[in-house]
Amino acid sequence: MEKAKINGWQFFILIFLFELGTAIVINPGLDAKKDAWLAVLIGLIIGLIYFLVYFALYRFYPNLTLIGYAKEILGRYLGFSIGIVYLCYFLYIAVRDLRDFGELLTASTYNYTPLFVIHAIMVLTVAFVIRYGIEVLARTGEIFFSLLMLVGVVGTTMVFISSRMDLNKLLPVLENGWGPVLSTVPLTYTFPFGEMIVFTMLLPYLNRPQIAIRVGWTGMGLSGMLLIWVMIMDITILGVEIAARSTFPMLAAIGLVDIAGVFQRLDVAVVMTLMIGGFFKIAIFFYAALISAAELFTVPTYKKLILPFSIIILIASMTVASSSVDHNKEGLEIVTYYIALPVQVGLPFLLIMTAVIRKRFNPR
């Protein structure tokens, strides 16, 4: 780890931008139809509860990352294996987020730009920023947070003025019972709230450890409320059937906003939101992978790994799926159940239970 510290405000901004990431555009949970907002709300509540597990592990080992205390809890060899799992996970999700970013830009704005070029520009930008460390990334977040809030306020105001929203499209609530909602919750939890597991790699950088839970819950709560609002907006503008079939519902919904034929094409606000959120989400997963690898393989500084990891992420983002359809299907059917849940829920639960038992029988 580098010798750096970030304050509570910067930590909050990183969480807020990270949670929005690509989720604000893709909108998980539409399988629950009209009750998609309820599925996101339940996913948020579970995420807030499970953040307590991450916080408890951090308080047990305040100077260690997830990789460090995995070896302390499970022993050198098993802990090293767990560390490899998380290293691969951080890299893989960075690859998937980069592909999400590229797919939206090529589908909405840069129709004739090769996907590889878009990915390369994003990877180079991310690599340039994280080369200067977590403090620079956090200060960059402060700048873009203000811009994102301005875009959000303007966009929301335009949506209200256009009178495109029809709240009756949300009724009746729970028309098909709790079944569709609960079956969708694993997706709405793992993406994006369960991905907070990556912040176990950043918690040691917080300058005041005692505020971690308050800052974490605030960042997750506010971003979760915003995701719920966007979900409601998509359904009430497009209708649930069109929203569920759309690859990027928010882009389609905002594209319909037209105020007196003057204010149109607000989809540029969606693209800007994705670029900001996508940048920070990719950057945080990329950075977590770098410091994980540096700690696992005792590399003196993570900066030596930036170039090889950039090449890996760039190439993998082009080969992870043959098309956007396959990419989305893989995320819904494979990643959620066979990768995300074990890594975000199963392994942290194993670590906290083992740590509690060890602390009980050996308080020192």
C-alpha positions as CSV (number, residue, x, y, z in Angstrom):
1,M,0.0,0.0,0.0
2,E,1.1,3.5,-0.7
3,K,1.4,5.9,2.3
4,A,-1.6,8.0,1.7
5,K,-4.8,9.2,3.5
6,I,-8.1,10.4,2.4
7,N,-10.8,12.2,4.5
8,G,-14.4,11.2,5.1
9,W,-15.8,13.5,2.4
10,Q,-13.5,12.1,-0.3
11,F,-14.3,8.6,0.8
12,F,-18.0,9.4,0.5
13,I,-17.6,10.7,-3.0
14,L,-15.6,7.7,-4.1
15,I,-18.4,5.4,-2.8
16,F,-21.2,7.5,-4.4
17,L,-19.6,7.7,-7.8
18,F,-18.6,4.0,-7.6
19,E,-22.1,2.9,-6.7
20,L,-23.7,4.8,-9.6
21,G,-21.0,3.6,-12.0
22,T,-22.7,1.8,-14.8
23,A,-25.7,0.8,-12.7
24,I,-27.4,4.1,-13.3
25,V,-27.5,3.4,-17.0
26,I,-28.1,-0.3,-17.1
27,N,-30.7,-0.4,-14.3
28,P,-30.6,-3.9,-12.8
29,G,-33.8,-5.3,-11.5
30,L,-36.2,-4.8,-14.4
31,D,-37.1,-8.5,-14.3
32,A,-39.3,-7.5,-11.4
33,K,-41.3,-5.3,-13.9
34,K,-43.3,-2.5,-12.1
35,D,-41.7,-3.4,-8.8
36,A,-38.1,-3.1,-10.0
37,W,-37.7,-0.1,-7.7
38,L,-38.7,-2.3,-4.7
39,A,-36.1,-4.9,-5.7
40,V,-33.4,-2.2,-5.8
41,L,-34.5,-1.0,-2.4
42,I,-34.2,-4.5,-0.9
43,G,-30.8,-4.9,-2.5
44,L,-29.7,-1.6,-0.9
45,I,-30.9,-2.7,2.5
46,I,-29.0,-6.0,2.3
47,G,-26.0,-4.1,1.1
48,L,-26.1,-1.7,4.1
49,I,-26.4,-4.7,6.5
50,Y,-23.6,-6.6,4.9
51,F,-21.3,-3.5,4.9
52,L,-21.2,-4.1,8.7
53,V,-19.3,-7.4,8.0
54,Y,-16.7,-5.5,5.9
55,F,-16.5,-2.8,8.6
56,A,-16.1,-5.4,11.4
57,L,-13.2,-7.1,9.6
58,Y,-11.6,-3.7,9.1
59,R,-11.9,-2.9,12.8
60,F,-10.3,-6.3,13.7
61,Y,-7.4,-5.5,11.4
62,P,-7.4,-1.7,10.9
63,N,-4.0,-1.5,9.2
64,L,-4.6,-4.4,6.7
65,T,-6.4,-4.7,3.5
66,L,-8.7,-7.7,2.6
67,I,-5.7,-9.5,1.2
68,G,-3.7,-8.9,4.4
69,Y,-6.2,-10.1,6.9
70,A,-7.3,-13.1,4.8
71,K,-3.8,-14.4,5.4
72,E,-3.9,-13.5,9.1
73,I,-7.3,-15.3,9.6
74,L,-6.9,-18.3,7.4
75,G,-3.2,-18.8,7.4
76,R,-0.5,-18.1,4.9
77,Y,-1.4,-20.6,2.2
78,L,-5.2,-20.6,2.3
79,G,-5.1,-16.8,2.8
80,F,-2.9,-16.5,-0.3
81,S,-5.4,-18.5,-2.3
82,I,-8.3,-16.3,-1.2
83,G,-6.2,-13.3,-2.2
84,I,-5.7,-14.7,-5.7
85,V,-9.5,-15.2,-6.0
86,Y,-10.1,-11.5,-5.1
87,L,-7.3,-10.3,-7.4
88,C,-9.0,-12.1,-10.3
89,Y,-12.4,-10.8,-9.3
90,F,-11.2,-7.2,-9.2
91,L,-9.6,-7.5,-12.6
92,Y,-12.6,-9.3,-14.1
93,I,-15.2,-6.7,-12.9
94,A,-12.9,-3.9,-14.2
95,V,-13.0,-5.7,-17.6
96,R,-16.8,-6.0,-17.5
97,D,-17.3,-2.4,-16.5
98,L,-15.0,-1.2,-19.3
99,R,-17.0,-3.3,-21.8
100,D,-20.3,-1.8,-20.4
101,F,-18.8,1.7,-20.9
102,G,-17.7,1.0,-24.5
103,E,-21.0,-0.7,-25.5
104,L,-23.1,2.3,-24.5
105,L,-20.8,4.8,-26.2
106,T,-20.7,2.9,-29.4
107,A,-24.5,2.4,-29.3
108,S,-25.4,6.0,-28.5
109,T,-22.8,8.5,-29.7
110,Y,-19.7,7.0,-31.3
111,N,-21.3,4.7,-33.8
112,Y,-18.4,4.6,-36.2
113,T,-15.6,4.5,-33.6
114,P,-14.1,1.1,-33.0
115,L,-14.8,-0.4,-29.6
116,F,-11.0,-1.0,-29.1
117,V,-10.3,2.8,-29.5
118,I,-12.9,3.7,-26.8
119,H,-11.5,1.1,-24.4
120,A,-7.9,2.2,-25.0
121,I,-8.7,5.8,-24.3
122,M,-10.5,4.9,-21.0
123,V,-7.7,2.6,-19.9
124,L,-5.0,5.1,-20.6
125,T,-7.0,7.8,-18.7
126,V,-7.5,5.6,-15.7
127,A,-3.9,4.4,-15.7
128,F,-2.7,8.0,-15.8
129,V,-4.7,9.0,-12.7
130,I,-4.1,6.0,-10.5
131,R,-0.4,6.3,-11.2
132,Y,-0.5,9.3,-8.9
133,G,-2.2,7.4,-6.1
134,I,-5.5,7.2,-4.2
135,E,-5.3,10.8,-3.0
136,V,-5.2,12.2,-6.6
137,L,-8.1,9.9,-7.5
138,A,-10.1,11.1,-4.5
139,R,-9.4,14.8,-5.3
140,T,-10.5,14.1,-8.9
141,G,-13.7,12.7,-7.6
142,E,-14.4,15.9,-5.7
143,I,-14.3,17.9,-9.0
144,F,-16.5,15.4,-11.0
145,F,-19.0,15.0,-8.1
146,S,-20.0,18.7,-8.5
147,L,-20.4,18.3,-12.2
148,L,-22.4,15.1,-11.9
149,M,-24.8,16.8,-9.3
150,L,-25.3,19.7,-11.7
151,V,-26.1,17.4,-14.6
152,G,-28.5,15.4,-12.4
153,V,-30.4,18.5,-11.2
154,V,-30.7,19.9,-14.7
155,G,-31.8,16.6,-16.2
156,T,-34.3,15.9,-13.4
157,T,-35.8,19.4,-13.8
158,M,-36.2,18.9,-17.6
159,V,-37.9,15.6,-17.0
160,F,-40.5,17.2,-14.7
161,I,-41.1,20.1,-17.0
162,S,-41.6,17.8,-20.0
163,S,-44.5,16.0,-18.2
164,R,-43.4,12.7,-19.7
165,M,-43.7,10.8,-16.4
166,D,-46.9,8.8,-15.7
167,L,-46.8,7.4,-12.2
168,N,-49.8,5.2,-12.9
169,K,-47.4,2.9,-14.8
170,L,-46.1,1.9,-11.4
171,L,-49.5,0.6,-10.3
172,P,-50.6,-1.7,-8.9
173,V,-47.7,-2.4,-6.6
174,L,-46.8,-6.1,-6.2
175,E,-49.3,-7.0,-8.9
176,N,-47.6,-10.5,-9.2
177,G,-46.7,-10.8,-5.6
178,W,-43.3,-11.0,-4.0
179,G,-42.0,-13.8,-6.2
180,P,-40.6,-11.7,-9.1
181,V,-39.1,-9.1,-6.7
182,L,-37.3,-11.6,-4.4
183,S,-36.0,-13.6,-7.4
184,T,-34.5,-10.3,-8.7
185,V,-32.9,-9.3,-5.4
186,P,-29.7,-11.3,-5.9
187,L,-28.9,-9.2,-9.0
188,T,-29.9,-5.9,-7.4
189,Y,-27.7,-6.7,-4.4
190,T,-24.6,-7.9,-6.1
191,F,-24.8,-5.1,-8.7
192,P,-23.9,-2.6,-7.4
193,F,-24.2,-2.8,-3.6
194,G,-22.4,-6.1,-3.1
195,E,-19.5,-4.7,-5.1
196,M,-18.6,-2.6,-2.0
197,I,-16.3,-5.5,-1.2
198,V,-13.7,-3.7,-3.2
199,F,-13.6,-0.9,-0.5
200,T,-12.1,-3.4,1.9
201,M,-9.0,-2.6,0.0
202,L,-9.4,1.2,0.5
203,L,-10.6,1.4,4.1
204,P,-7.1,1.5,5.6
205,Y,-6.6,4.8,3.7
206,L,-9.3,6.5,5.7
207,N,-7.8,9.1,8.0
208,R,-10.5,8.6,10.7
209,P,-11.4,4.9,11.0
210,Q,-14.3,5.5,13.4
211,I,-16.3,7.3,10.7
212,A,-16.1,4.4,8.2
213,I,-19.5,3.0,8.8
214,R,-21.2,6.4,8.8
215,V,-19.6,7.5,5.6
216,G,-20.1,4.1,4.0
217,W,-23.8,4.0,4.8
218,T,-24.3,7.6,3.7
219,G,-22.6,7.0,0.3
220,M,-24.5,3.8,-0.3
221,G,-27.8,5.2,0.9
222,L,-27.8,8.3,-1.3
223,S,-26.6,6.5,-4.4
224,G,-29.2,3.8,-3.8
225,M,-32.0,6.4,-3.6
226,L,-30.8,7.9,-6.8
227,L,-30.8,4.5,-8.5
228,I,-34.3,4.0,-7.3
229,W,-35.4,7.4,-8.7
230,V,-33.8,6.6,-12.1
231,M,-35.6,3.2,-12.1
232,I,-38.9,4.9,-11.4
233,M,-38.2,7.6,-14.1
234,D,-37.5,4.9,-16.7
235,I,-40.6,2.9,-16.0
236,T,-42.9,5.9,-15.8
237,I,-41.6,7.4,-19.1
238,L,-41.1,4.3,-21.2
239,G,-43.5,1.8,-19.6
240,V,-42.3,-1.4,-18.0
241,E,-42.3,-3.5,-21.2
242,I,-40.1,-1.1,-23.2
243,A,-37.8,-0.4,-20.3
244,A,-37.3,-4.2,-19.7
245,R,-36.5,-4.8,-23.4
246,S,-34.1,-1.8,-23.7
247,T,-30.4,-2.4,-23.2
248,F,-29.9,1.1,-21.8
249,P,-33.3,2.2,-20.4
250,M,-32.1,5.5,-19.0
251,L,-30.7,6.5,-22.4
252,A,-34.0,5.7,-24.1
253,A,-36.1,7.5,-21.5
254,I,-34.1,10.7,-21.6
255,G,-34.1,10.7,-25.4
256,L,-37.9,11.1,-25.3
257,V,-37.8,14.4,-23.3
258,D,-38.8,17.3,-25.5
259,I,-39.6,20.7,-24.2
260,A,-41.3,22.9,-26.8
261,G,-39.0,21.5,-29.5
262,V,-36.2,23.5,-28.0
263,F,-34.7,21.3,-25.3
264,Q,-34.0,18.0,-26.8
265,R,-31.3,15.3,-27.1
266,L,-30.7,15.2,-23.3
267,D,-29.1,11.8,-23.8
268,V,-25.8,13.7,-23.7
269,A,-26.4,14.0,-20.0
270,V,-26.7,10.2,-19.7
271,V,-23.4,9.7,-21.7
272,M,-21.7,12.2,-19.4
273,T,-23.0,10.5,-16.3
274,L,-21.8,7.1,-17.6
275,M,-18.3,8.5,-18.4
276,I,-17.9,9.9,-14.9
277,G,-19.3,7.0,-13.0
278,G,-17.7,4.4,-15.3
279,F,-14.3,6.1,-15.0
280,F,-14.4,5.9,-11.2
281,K,-15.7,2.4,-11.0
282,I,-13.1,1.0,-13.4
283,A,-10.4,3.0,-11.6
284,I,-11.3,1.7,-8.2
285,F,-11.4,-1.9,-9.3
286,F,-8.2,-1.4,-11.3
287,Y,-6.5,0.2,-8.2
288,A,-7.7,-2.6,-5.9
289,A,-6.3,-5.2,-8.3
290,L,-3.0,-3.4,-8.4
291,I,-2.5,-3.2,-4.7
292,S,-3.8,-6.8,-4.3
293,A,-1.1,-8.1,-6.7
294,A,1.6,-5.9,-5.1
295,E,0.8,-7.3,-1.7
296,L,0.4,-11.0,-2.8
297,F,3.6,-11.1,-4.8
298,T,5.6,-8.6,-2.6
299,V,6.1,-6.1,-5.4
300,P,7.8,-2.9,-4.0
301,T,5.3,-0.5,-5.6
302,Y,2.0,-1.1,-7.4
303,K,3.1,1.4,-10.1
304,K,5.3,-1.3,-11.7
305,L,2.2,-3.3,-12.5
306,I,0.1,-0.5,-14.1
307,L,1.3,-1.2,-17.7
308,P,0.9,-5.0,-17.7
309,F,-2.5,-4.8,-16.0
310,S,-3.6,-2.1,-18.4
311,I,-2.8,-4.4,-21.3
312,I,-4.6,-7.3,-19.7
313,I,-7.8,-5.3,-19.0
314,L,-7.8,-3.8,-22.5
315,I,-7.4,-7.2,-24.3
316,A,-9.8,-9.0,-22.0
317,S,-12.5,-6.3,-22.5
318,M,-12.5,-7.1,-26.2
319,T,-12.6,-10.9,-25.7
320,V,-14.8,-11.2,-22.6
321,A,-17.9,-11.6,-24.9
322,S,-18.6,-11.8,-28.6
323,S,-21.4,-9.2,-28.5
324,S,-23.3,-7.0,-26.1
325,V,-26.1,-9.5,-25.9
326,D,-23.8,-12.2,-24.7
327,H,-22.1,-9.8,-22.4
328,N,-25.3,-8.9,-20.7
329,K,-26.6,-12.5,-20.6
330,E,-23.3,-13.6,-18.9
331,G,-23.7,-10.9,-16.3
332,L,-27.2,-11.8,-15.5
333,E,-27.0,-15.6,-15.5
334,I,-23.4,-16.4,-14.6
335,V,-21.6,-13.6,-12.8
336,T,-24.4,-12.9,-10.3
337,Y,-24.7,-16.5,-9.0
338,Y,-21.4,-18.2,-9.6
339,I,-18.9,-15.3,-9.0
340,A,-20.5,-12.3,-7.2
341,L,-22.4,-14.1,-4.5
342,P,-19.5,-16.3,-3.4
343,V,-17.0,-13.5,-3.4
344,Q,-19.2,-10.8,-1.9
345,V,-21.1,-12.9,0.6
346,G,-19.7,-16.3,1.1
347,L,-16.0,-15.6,1.6
348,P,-16.4,-12.5,3.8
349,F,-18.8,-14.4,6.0
350,L,-16.2,-17.2,6.3
351,L,-13.6,-14.6,7.3
352,I,-15.7,-12.8,9.9
353,M,-16.8,-16.0,11.6
354,T,-13.3,-17.4,11.7
355,A,-12.0,-14.1,13.0
356,V,-14.7,-13.9,15.8
357,I,-14.0,-17.5,16.9
358,R,-10.2,-16.9,16.9
359,K,-10.7,-13.7,18.9
360,R,-12.9,-15.4,21.4
361,F,-10.4,-18.2,22.2
362,N,-7.3,-15.9,21.8
363,P,-8.1,-12.3,22.7
364,R,-4.6,-11.2,22.0
